Amino acid sequence: MLVSLNWLKNYVDIKGHTPQELADLITKTGIEVESVEPVAEKMNDIVVGYVTSCEQHPDADKLNVCQVDVGSETLQIVCGAPNIAEGLYVPVAKPGAVLPGNFKIKKAKLRGVESNGMICSLQELGVEEKNVPEAFEDGIYYFTEDVEAGQNAIELLNLDDIIIELGLTPNRSDCLSMMGVAYEVAAILDQPYTPAEESYSEASEAAADLVSVNVEDEELNPYYGAFIIKDVEVGPSPLWMRNRLIASGIRPINNVVDITNYVLLEYGQPLHAFDFDRFGSDQVVVRRAHDKETITTLDDQERTLSAEHLVITDGEKPVAIAGVMGGANSEVHDGTSTILLEAAYFAPAAVRTASKDHGLRSESSVRFEKGVDPNRVARAGKKACELLEKYAGGKVLNGIVEFDKLDRTPNKVEIETARINDRLGTEISDDEIANILRRLQFDYEQVEGGFTITVPTRRGDVSLFEDMLEEVARIFGYDNLPFTLPEGASQAGGLTLQQQLKRRLKAYLQGAGLNETITYSLTTEKDAYRLVSPEVKAHAASAVKLAMPMSEEHSHLRLSILPELLKSLSYNLARKQTDIGYYEAGSVFISEEESVTKQPYEQLRLSGAITGDWHVHPWQQEKKAADFFIAKGIVEGIAQQLNVTFTYKQAKLDDLHPGRTAEVYHNENVIGFVGQVHPKLQNEMDLKDTFVFDLNLEALMEAYEIEETFEVIPRYPSVSRDIALVVDEDKKAGDIASTIRRTGAPLVKEVQVFDVYQGEHMTPGKKSIAFNLLYLDPERTLKDEEVEQTHEAILEAVQKEHEAELRG
């Protein structure tokens, strides 16, 4: 809700409070203020000028030389606007003025003719394009009201206004109107506010002689009021009204439409004006739409209706979707002379259904959806009649033709002072509560120990003791509530071990170059079964399907984080982000039942995906693309962070590359996998080579042993030896390395593979694997004989267990 302070000043005395101070007070009483912004940037030297003459520029077809009286002097100004003419009152920026965007106005010569200032359009004065009246879209603005040369144009155009934007929660629909905001601000500042009574003259002719109202579904439309206004002259609305609409983000159209929009903003009650002659009927029938019935709405779109939609009809065909949008066939236009004005109460659910089905979210539908004040419906219609009489020359026919089954009974709430104080920890007296109720303008009866409160219908959100407790607390002031420290035994706060480990892993992964993501836990049925780790697949009977999913895209709980992670990769790759690394720690949802009758088990997992170049050094002309070993290296780093050991076994898993995938084991149990996404799936998702890992983080954190250890830095030299072993091509380097470590213990500290060779100098079916072995004893210097003896034992073991031969 956009609140104009210049408009608000007409209701409540807010002097003595700056806009920011007022915004802070509103926020402290429970309504968040999202912004405090001026309507336009601060300007000066913008005055009203009267164009005394307008002649063609001697050297330019599209320029005019104007003599403009600005009160204290007459300025010669060259203007190129197509709608400039002699006799107009226009906003003029005098030399020295600075317009929005730091546009400075100086004396200049245009095609040899001196120009002293600028005649301005609304856009040049800071009004948003979408809010500029159509008549002034392509030219300068001119005043149609009585103004004088030299007057301050900024004040006349309301460009000195300040807008406070309220971020309203759904329960505070009362503040979707200036009257509602006025009640709220008056209570905050303890100022009086009473809305003015509506007043207009009625003709002797009765509205009921021209039209009747019939409502077929009183549950969806408990009140419908129809006013008839004759002899209307459609034209521009008054300047003050246009100013208030523009400040509220609504574009002025004409006096009839502007009046209905103005009343909507002031009263919070949507109205609709039909051209009665175009309406073409003497009856208004409100009913549910027929299936496949159509209507062309004001935006010239043909819309197909269903029985869930409420429509206003002329007895036969729909002329409006109730509470959402009117029909094009009865729209007010320049030639309209008689208006059928609708003021109605529509059930929020019915309006919400129609608004959602047709994708029409309007100022009217928003208010109907959240609920309007039943006691303000007819009053809003009367206010519109008052304004139509005054600013459109309308003649209001006698009476309201209405259908009325609307319940206007106010809510009653009982509160006890002791209970209020018990909840708030305060010592508020009965007199203080009574004063708060007075400020809120809630009627009440004081009884022994408490109050019986009659809540005005404008506050439909207050119906329980807890609602009144909130009202008392916020007007009393949240800052004034006492605060105490907890009593009794307490202990210092801190992170749990699981939280510490998660933070450690996140820091490691971010340091490794990955970015954290948070993706949907809901996915499609197809993706729910993709890239699922073997141990999850073994326990999950099926993915859990939602009973009432919002869409097919989010219909199943995930069994793996990776499908949604890959969608994020694909989205960013499509936007030219080619080198990406993501990780996510989150839950997957495992159910052992085909038909889920109980809550699925949530297992914490850690997943990652990388694609593109991993390292790029342009200066050194080096580039390293992401590959399996980078992903595996990240997984190894995770093991180090948790002080656990992983082993790997080549595997063939669904949706993963059959030759570049390994299952990850801990204590001989599968806890995840690492590998490349299958090329077929990569093509399907428009991915380049992408490498992923998925680990059971829950099991790994349970395996973590919080035992601090350290190793003394060796004082003695190490010995490095390389061996190249020729083995069958199906032999695994990891198995051979395990044999080397076992046989070489305790002297062999590290075993690294640094080369694999298959080629023309190698027997078919064979490959050469080169290992680097590091020998070390931290207590002494090794002798050559000891190293040689261990080395020979290693060669013997690999020959026996893996049929490996030392490469010559």
Sequence and secondary structure as in RCSB ss.txt:
>XXXX:A:sequence
MLVSLNWLKNYVDIKGHTPQELADLITKTGIEVESVEPVAEKMNDIVVGYVTSCEQHPDADKLNVCQVDVGSETL
QIVCGAPNIAEGLYVPVAKPGAVLPGNFKIKKAKLRGVESNGMICSLQELGVEEKNVPEAFEDGIYYFTEDVEAG
QNAIELLNLDDIIIELGLTPNRSDCLSMMGVAYEVAAILDQPYTPAEESYSEASEAAADLVSVNVEDEELNPYYG
AFIIKDVEVGPSPLWMRNRLIASGIRPINNVVDITNYVLLEYGQPLHAFDFDRFGSDQVVVRRAHDKETITTLDD
QERTLSAEHLVITDGEKPVAIAGVMGGANSEVHDGTSTILLEAAYFAPAAVRTASKDHGLRSESSVRFEKGVDPN
RVARAGKKACELLEKYAGGKVLNGIVEFDKLDRTPNKVEIETARINDRLGTEISDDEIANILRRLQFDYEQVEGG
FTITVPTRRGDVSLFEDMLEEVARIFGYDNLPFTLPEGASQAGGLTLQQQLKRRLKAYLQGAGLNETITYSLTTE
KDAYRLVSPEVKAHAASAVKLAMPMSEEHSHLRLSILPELLKSLSYNLARKQTDIGYYEAGSVFISEEESVTKQP
YEQLRLSGAITGDWHVHPWQQEKKAADFFIAKGIVEGIAQQLNVTFTYKQAKLDDLHPGRTAEVYHNENVIGFVG
QVHPKLQNEMDLKDTFVFDLNLEALMEAYEIEETFEVIPRYPSVSRDIALVVDEDKKAGDIASTIRRTGAPLVKE
VQVFDVYQGEHMTPGKKSIAFNLLYLDPERTLKDEEVEQTHEAILEAVQKEHEAELRG
>XXXX:A:secstr
 EEEHHHHTTTS  TT  HHHHHHHHHHTT EEEEEEESS    SEEEEEEEEEEE TT TT EEEEEE SS EE
EEEE  TT  TT EEEEE TT EETTTEE  EEEETTEEEESEE  TGGGT  GGGS GGGTTS   B S   TT
 BHHHHTTTT EEEEEE  TT GGGSSHHHHHHHHHHHHT           EEEEEGGGT EEEES TTT SEEE
EEEEES       HHHHHHHHHTT     HHHHHHHHHHHHHS  EEEEEHHHH  SEEEEEE  TT EEEBTTS
 EEE  TTSEEEESSSSEEEETTTEEBGGG   TT   EEEEEEE  HHHHHHHHHHHT   HHHHHHHH   GG
GHHHHHHHHHHHHHHHS  EEEES EEEE      EEEEEEHHHHHHHHT    HHHHHHHHHHHT EEEEETTE
EEEEE TT TT  SHHHHHHHHHHHH GGGS      S        HHHHHHHHHHHHHHHHT EE    SEE H
HHHTSS  HHHHHH SS  B SS S GGG EE S SHHHHHHHHHHHHTTT  SEEEEEEEEEEE S SS  S  
EEEEEEEEEEESEEEEETTTTEEEE  HHHHHHHHHHHHHHTT   EEEE   TTEEEEEEEEEEETTEEEEEEE
EE HHHHHHTT  SEEEEEE HHHHHHH            S  EEEEEEEEEETT  HHHHHHHHHHHHTTTEEE
EEEEEEE STTS TTEEEEEEEEEE  TTS   HHHHHHHHHHHHHHHHHHH  EE  
